[in-house]
Amino acid sequence: MGKIKVIVVDDLVIHTRRLERLINATEDLELVAIAQSGKEAIEVATMHEPDIMLIDIQMEHTMAGIEAAQEINLRLPNIKIIILTVHKDESIIFAAFQTGIVDYILKTASDQEILDAIYSADQNLSPIRPMIAEKIRNEFQRMKESEKSILFIIRIVSKLTPSELEVLQLLAENKTRKDIAAIRCVEQDTIKKQISSILRKFNKSNYKEVLDILDELQIFELIKKI
């Protein structure tokens, strides 16, 4: 087995020097390149195709490391990327995981923690750290609740008559009752009754509430196809 090839990406010299010393002092690791920006990260990754990359998030701009990680994962999916950061913001870290990184570790971590992260990534054994596990649970719960809402709304939509569907679609296009009556060649009183029927089915008192729900759940495209 050869050495684990590592690239360090950080625009702060103090951090790169620490990691350089750590990697060079570890017998089975080899530092093949250092980069100082997201753009350079992509270039050296393509040139050296390392096993592991340690990438800072904030370099030439706030999300430079995340954008670089995304591009590297698209081009070279076999590279294991570890985000090494000062950020504890779970939203930023979760965004990083969505690019395909395998782990993150704070810059305040000990040398041994950094080495453990490198070895775990190399063996495809990177842990799901508590902060990310909680974020994932919350995201799945949100998706579950959203799915229930979508199914509930679809059931209501399926109970609307073709005329009510057309009225609802026209309301979504900011047409007034007078406009809708003219378009459908009916009396305004007929439109009023149809809107009342829609509100009863949705159990709402105002059609704008219905439109807000449909917009939030992105159901309008579905209505157009019905």
N, C-alpha and C positions, 0 to 999 in steps of 0.2 A: 504494500500500500504506500502510495506517495504522500507527500505533505498536502495538507488542506490549503488551497490557494485562497488568499483573502485580499480584498480591496477595501480601503478605508476612504470614506467620502465625508469631508467636513471642512468648513471654511475657517475654523478656528485652529490655529497652529498648536495651541496648548493641548487640544484634544487629540489631534492627529499624532503629535509626538508621544503622548501617553500610550496610545494604541500601537504605534510603531514599536516602542520599547517592549510592550507586552507581547506582541506577536513575534518579534525577533528573538525574544528570550524563551519562546516556547518551541520545543524541538520539532513537533509535528505540524507546525503552522508555517506558512510562507507568505509574507507580504509582497504582493506582486505589483501593486500600484497604490498611489494616493491621489485623490481628486479633491477639488475645492468648490465644485459647483455641480448642479444637477446636469448641466450640459456635459461637463467633463466626465461625470459618472457614467453616462451613456457611452461616451467614446472609449473609456478605459475598459468598460465591461465588454464591449464589442471586440476590443483588441486582445484582451487577456482571457476572457471567458473563465472567470474565477469560480470557485465552489461557493464562496460566501462573500457577501458585501455588507459592510456596516455603513449605513447611510444616515446622515443627519437630515432632519426635516427642513429646518429653516436655514437657507443659505442665500443665494442671490435674491430670493423672495420667499415669502412665508411658507409656501407649499412646494418649494423646489424639489425637495427630497422625495415627496410623495409622487410628484409628476415624473420624476426620473425613475422611481421604482416601477411605476405603471408601464413606462416605455420599455424598460429593461425586461420586465416580465413578459411583455408581448414579443419582444425580439428573442430573448434567451430565457425561456421558462425554467431551465434546469438550474439557474443560479438561485441560491437561497439568499433572500434579502432580510437583514435584521435592521430595524430602525433603532438607531441609537440617538436619544433625544433628551432634552430638558423638559419637554412638554408632559404634563400630566392630564391635559384636557382629553377626556375620553372620546369626544367627538372627532378630534384630530387624529387620535390613534386609531379609532375605528375606521376612519376614512383611509388611513394607510393600509389597514388589513384588507380593505376592499380592492386594493391594487394587486394583491397576491403576495404580500410579504409573509414571512413565516413567524416572525417574533419581533418584539420591541423590548428595549431595555433602557433604563434611564442612565444618563451620563454619570450620575452619582453612584452607580453600581460599583461594587468591588471588582478587582481584576478577576477573581475567581468566578464571579457571576457572569462576567463578559465571556470568559473562556467556556463556561458551561453552556452559555447561549450558542456559541459558535459550534461546539461539539454536538449539541442537541439538534441544531439546524442541519448539520452535515449528515446526521443519522436519521433525518426525518422524524425527530422526536421532540420538536419544539412544543413546549407546554402552552395551554390556553390559560393565560394569566388571569387572576381574579377580576381585574377591571374589565377585560375584554369579555370574559364569561358572562358577567352581569349585563354588559351592553348587548351581547348576543341574545341573552334571555329576554331583555326588554324589547329588542327588535322583533323577535319571534312572537312575543305577546302582542305587539302593535300590529303585526301582519295578521295574526289570528283574529283580533278584534275587527280589523278592517275587512277581512274576508267575510266575517259574520255580517257586517254591515252591508257589504256589497250583495251578498246572497239575499238578505232581507229586502233591500231596495229592489233587486231584480224581481223578487216575488210580487212586490207591489206593482211594479211596472208591467208585469205580465197580466195583471188584472185590469189594466186600463184599456178602454175601448180604442179602436183606431182613431176616432175623432178626438178623444182625450189626448192621445199620444201626439197628434198633430198640433193641438192647442198648446201642449206643454213645450213642444219643440219651437213653436213660434214665440212663446213667452221667453224662451231661452235666447231667442234672437232679438230680444228687446222690443218686440211688437206689442202695441197697446191692444186693449180689448176691441176698440173700434177698428184698428188695422186688421185684427184676426177675423172679425165679423165680415169685413169687406173681402178679405182673401178667400174666406170659406163660403161667401155668399149666403150668410145667415144673419138673423137678428142678434144684436148685442146681448139680449137677454139669454139667448141660447148659449153664448160663450160664457156668460156669467154662471149659468147652471152647470156647465161642463167644468169650469174652474172649481166650483163648489164641490163637485163630485170628486175631482182630483184631490182636493184638500182633505176630504173625508177619508179617502183611501190611504193617504199619507199621514193622517191624524195631525195635520198642521193647520194653523189659522191664517197663514199668509203664503201665497204661492212663491214669494221670494225665498222663504225658508226651504221649500222643496227644491228650488233651483240651486241654492247653495249646497245642499246635500249631494245633488246630482253632479255638480261641478267638482266638489271635493273628492268624490269617489270616481270621477272621470267616466260617468255613465252616458254622457251626451252622445258620444260616438256610437254607443250601443243603440241608443234610441233612434238615431238616424238610420240604422241598418234594419230596424224592426219594420 
